């Protein structure tokens, strides 16, 4: 399986809907992930959808879109010397462990906006004008925070994401700050206008997504092992890589850091890990390098197939 997705055959993307359909069918058969009568869109409120069941299936299209966009982001920025389509498959496998895969919500929409944000930041160049890109990327990230409030933690991080690629320029940092604050400020006004007060109970949303503790513990363990192997492999590659690759990698590591922080908070707060899904996007970029390295190829395959088998087995664990 890994061989065909590691190759340069774009037609393998046609297999992605089959994987998505398989996970959805298993969930409907076992009822592992409960489909709720309402969807939560962060600052934009919760909406009952009992009369609009078709809305639940929008998540499938968005999962497919995110997988393809993430893969295009990887290939178009030449992270590797040839195209690979493993990133899209990894995104689907990782996301199958989260409730957002099976029902549309603000977390999944935030993923899409984060990917578009990375498209912007990856366009930054060391010796060219970056004010427009800094504003647009930060605006997308701020908009993502309105759909998934824990993304507010990106507010101070966005400055480091820009300065990882370019020298510190006050106007760019100022525009990035305005770009991030603008959608969050507008969303806050929206909440006050329609609901009269701002409720900070979004952290309780994950209480509705509780999973089997064995599945959560095993899933987190697999993610940690994949993350450690990926970082270890990259530590050897970066010593021989271009300066630009190191800068793009630094941005991904910052996204990974934010995902891990909010994931740890949620895990110890209510023993769930829905917010950890933020960290899987950079993992999709980092893990493939373990397959490109001969010394880590065997272990990476073992972890991949462990991930794949457990992604199917979790539906039957009681």
CORLINDA-V707672 format. One record per residue. N is the residue number from 1. SS is DSSP state (helix for helix, strand for strand, loop for the rest). PHI is phi in whole degrees, 0 to 359 (999 if undefined). D_CENTER is the distance of its C-alpha to the mean C-alpha in whole Angstrom. Layout:
BEGIN
{{N | SS | PHI | D_CENTER} {N | SS | PHI | D_CENTER}}
END
This chain:
BEGIN
{{1 | loop | 999 | 23} {2 | helix | 296 | 21} {3 | helix | 297 | 24} {4 | helix | 289 | 23} {5 | helix | 278 | 20} {6 | helix | 281 | 21} {7 | loop | 284 | 23} {8 | loop | 257 | 24} {9 | loop | 256 | 24} {10 | helix | 293 | 22} {11 | helix | 297 | 24} {12 | helix | 296 | 22} {13 | helix | 297 | 19} {14 | helix | 292 | 21} {15 | helix | 279 | 21} {16 | helix | 301 | 17} {17 | helix | 301 | 19} {18 | helix | 292 | 21} {19 | helix | 296 | 18} {20 | helix | 298 | 16} {21 | helix | 299 | 20} {22 | helix | 295 | 21} {23 | helix | 295 | 18} {24 | helix | 295 | 19} {25 | helix | 297 | 23} {26 | helix | 297 | 23} {27 | helix | 291 | 21} {28 | helix | 292 | 24} {29 | helix | 286 | 26} {30 | helix | 262 | 26} {31 | loop | 67 | 24} {32 | loop | 296 | 22} {33 | loop | 265 | 19} {34 | loop | 285 | 21} {35 | loop | 272 | 21} {36 | loop | 277 | 22} {37 | loop | 284 | 24} {38 | strand | 219 | 22} {39 | strand | 242 | 19} {40 | strand | 251 | 18} {41 | loop | 241 | 16} {42 | helix | 66 | 16} {43 | helix | 298 | 19} {44 | helix | 276 | 20} {45 | loop | 95 | 22} {46 | strand | 252 | 22} {47 | strand | 225 | 23} {48 | strand | 284 | 25} {49 | loop | 231 | 25} {50 | loop | 302 | 28} {51 | loop | 270 | 29} {52 | loop | 230 | 26} {53 | helix | 300 | 25} {54 | helix | 299 | 24} {55 | helix | 298 | 21} {56 | helix | 302 | 19} {57 | helix | 280 | 19} {58 | helix | 296 | 17} {59 | helix | 298 | 14} {60 | helix | 294 | 15} {61 | helix | 295 | 15} {62 | helix | 288 | 12} {63 | helix | 299 | 10} {64 | helix | 297 | 13} {65 | helix | 298 | 12} {66 | helix | 298 | 9} {67 | helix | 298 | 10} {68 | helix | 290 | 13} {69 | helix | 297 | 12} {70 | helix | 298 | 9} {71 | helix | 294 | 12} {72 | helix | 295 | 15} {73 | helix | 299 | 13} {74 | helix | 296 | 14} {75 | helix | 289 | 17} {76 | helix | 291 | 18} {77 | loop | 263 | 18} {78 | loop | 53 | 20} {79 | loop | 297 | 18} {80 | loop | 230 | 20} {81 | loop | 284 | 24} {82 | loop | 215 | 23} {83 | loop | 293 | 21} {84 | loop | 220 | 19} {85 | loop | 241 | 17} {86 | helix | 290 | 15} {87 | helix | 300 | 12} {88 | helix | 296 | 12} {89 | helix | 293 | 13} {90 | helix | 298 | 11} {91 | helix | 300 | 8} {92 | helix | 294 | 11} {93 | helix | 297 | 12} {94 | helix | 298 | 9} {95 | helix | 292 | 8} {96 | loop | 295 | 12} {97 | loop | 272 | 12} {98 | loop | 241 | 11} {99 | helix | 300 | 13} {100 | helix | 299 | 11} {101 | helix | 296 | 12} {102 | loop | 255 | 15} {103 | loop | 208 | 16} {104 | loop | 300 | 14} {105 | loop | 204 | 13} {106 | helix | 295 | 12} {107 | helix | 298 | 9} {108 | helix | 292 | 8} {109 | helix | 297 | 10} {110 | helix | 298 | 8} {111 | helix | 300 | 5} {112 | helix | 300 | 8} {113 | helix | 293 | 10} {114 | helix | 295 | 7} {115 | helix | 297 | 8} {116 | helix | 295 | 11} {117 | helix | 298 | 12} {118 | helix | 294 | 11} {119 | helix | 303 | 14} {120 | helix | 290 | 16} {121 | helix | 296 | 16} {122 | loop | 289 | 16} {123 | loop | 276 | 19} {124 | loop | 298 | 21} {125 | loop | 238 | 24} {126 | loop | 293 | 26} {127 | loop | 241 | 29} {128 | loop | 226 | 29} {129 | loop | 300 | 28} {130 | loop | 233 | 25} {131 | helix | 294 | 25} {132 | helix | 297 | 24} {133 | helix | 294 | 21} {134 | helix | 299 | 20} {135 | helix | 292 | 21} {136 | helix | 298 | 19} {137 | helix | 296 | 16} {138 | helix | 291 | 16} {139 | helix | 297 | 17} {140 | helix | 297 | 14} {141 | helix | 290 | 12} {142 | helix | 295 | 15} {143 | helix | 296 | 15} {144 | helix | 300 | 11} {145 | helix | 293 | 13} {146 | helix | 288 | 16} {147 | helix | 271 | 14} {148 | loop | 224 | 12} {149 | helix | 310 | 14} {150 | helix | 302 | 13} {151 | helix | 295 | 11} {152 | helix | 301 | 15} {153 | helix | 299 | 15} {154 | helix | 288 | 13} {155 | helix | 306 | 17} {156 | helix | 284 | 19} {157 | helix | 289 | 16} {158 | helix | 299 | 16} {159 | helix | 296 | 20} {160 | helix | 290 | 19} {161 | helix | 297 | 16} {162 | helix | 285 | 19} {163 | helix | 283 | 22} {164 | loop | 290 | 20} {165 | loop | 259 | 21} {166 | loop | 239 | 24} {167 | loop | 295 | 27} {168 | loop | 294 | 27} {169 | loop | 233 | 28} {170 | helix | 303 | 29} {171 | helix | 297 | 29} {172 | helix | 292 | 25} {173 | helix | 294 | 24} {174 | helix | 295 | 26} {175 | helix | 295 | 25} {176 | helix | 296 | 21} {177 | helix | 296 | 22} {178 | helix | 297 | 24} {179 | helix | 300 | 21} {180 | helix | 284 | 19} {181 | helix | 289 | 21} {182 | helix | 304 | 23} {183 | helix | 293 | 20} {184 | helix | 294 | 20} {185 | helix | 295 | 24} {186 | helix | 295 | 24} {187 | helix | 295 | 22} {188 | helix | 296 | 24} {189 | helix | 298 | 27} {190 | helix | 301 | 26} {191 | helix | 295 | 26} {192 | helix | 296 | 29} {193 | helix | 291 | 31} {194 | helix | 265 | 30} {195 | helix | 243 | 30} {196 | loop | 70 | 32} {197 | loop | 209 | 30} {198 | loop | 266 | 26} {199 | loop | 265 | 25} {200 | loop | 260 | 23} {201 | loop | 255 | 22} {202 | helix | 297 | 19} {203 | helix | 291 | 18} {204 | helix | 276 | 20} {205 | helix | 301 | 18} {206 | helix | 292 | 17} {207 | helix | 298 | 20} {208 | helix | 276 | 20} {209 | helix | 250 | 18} {210 | loop | 301 | 20} {211 | loop | 244 | 19} {212 | loop | 302 | 22} {213 | helix | 299 | 22} {214 | helix | 294 | 23} {215 | helix | 293 | 20} {216 | helix | 299 | 18} {217 | helix | 298 | 20} {218 | helix | 293 | 20} {219 | helix | 298 | 16} {220 | helix | 299 | 15} {221 | helix | 298 | 18} {222 | helix | 296 | 17} {223 | helix | 300 | 13} {224 | helix | 296 | 15} {225 | helix | 298 | 18} {226 | helix | 296 | 15} {227 | helix | 297 | 14} {228 | helix | 295 | 18} {229 | helix | 297 | 19} {230 | helix | 297 | 16} {231 | helix | 293 | 17} {232 | helix | 294 | 21} {233 | helix | 296 | 21} {234 | helix | 291 | 20} {235 | helix | 297 | 22} {236 | helix | 279 | 25} {237 | helix | 288 | 23} {238 | helix | 296 | 23} {239 | helix | 294 | 27} {240 | helix | 246 | 27} {241 | loop | 268 | 25} {242 | loop | 287 | 25} {243 | helix | 296 | 25} {244 | helix | 294 | 22} {245 | helix | 300 | 20} {246 | helix | 297 | 20} {247 | helix | 291 | 19} {248 | helix | 295 | 16} {249 | helix | 296 | 15} {250 | helix | 296 | 16} {251 | helix | 296 | 13} {252 | helix | 297 | 11} {253 | helix | 293 | 12} {254 | helix | 293 | 12} {255 | helix | 296 | 9} {256 | helix | 299 | 9} {257 | helix | 298 | 12} {258 | helix | 298 | 11} {259 | helix | 299 | 8} {260 | helix | 293 | 11} {261 | helix | 298 | 14} {262 | helix | 289 | 13} {263 | helix | 292 | 12} {264 | helix | 296 | 16} {265 | helix | 301 | 17} {266 | helix | 294 | 16} {267 | helix | 298 | 17} {268 | helix | 281 | 20} {269 | helix | 279 | 21} {270 | helix | 218 | 21} {271 | loop | 58 | 20} {272 | loop | 232 | 17} {273 | loop | 217 | 13} {274 | helix | 300 | 11} {275 | helix | 289 | 9} {276 | helix | 296 | 8} {277 | helix | 300 | 5} {278 | helix | 299 | 4} {279 | helix | 284 | 6} {280 | helix | 285 | 5} {281 | helix | 298 | 4} {282 | helix | 296 | 7} {283 | helix | 299 | 9} {284 | helix | 296 | 9} {285 | helix | 276 | 10} {286 | helix | 275 | 13} {287 | loop | 299 | 14} {288 | helix | 303 | 16} {289 | helix | 294 | 18} {290 | helix | 291 | 19} {291 | helix | 278 | 21} {292 | helix | 278 | 22} {293 | loop | 254 | 24} {294 | helix | 299 | 27} {295 | helix | 291 | 28} {296 | helix | 248 | 24} {297 | helix | 299 | 24} {298 | helix | 298 | 26} {299 | helix | 295 | 24} {300 | helix | 295 | 20} {301 | helix | 293 | 22} {302 | helix | 299 | 23} {303 | helix | 293 | 20} {304 | helix | 298 | 18} {305 | helix | 288 | 21} {306 | helix | 296 | 21} {307 | helix | 299 | 17} {308 | helix | 295 | 18} {309 | helix | 296 | 21} {310 | helix | 290 | 20} {311 | helix | 296 | 17} {312 | helix | 273 | 20} {313 | helix | 291 | 23} {314 | helix | 300 | 21} {315 | helix | 293 | 22} {316 | helix | 250 | 25} {317 | loop | 275 | 25} {318 | loop | 255 | 27}}
END
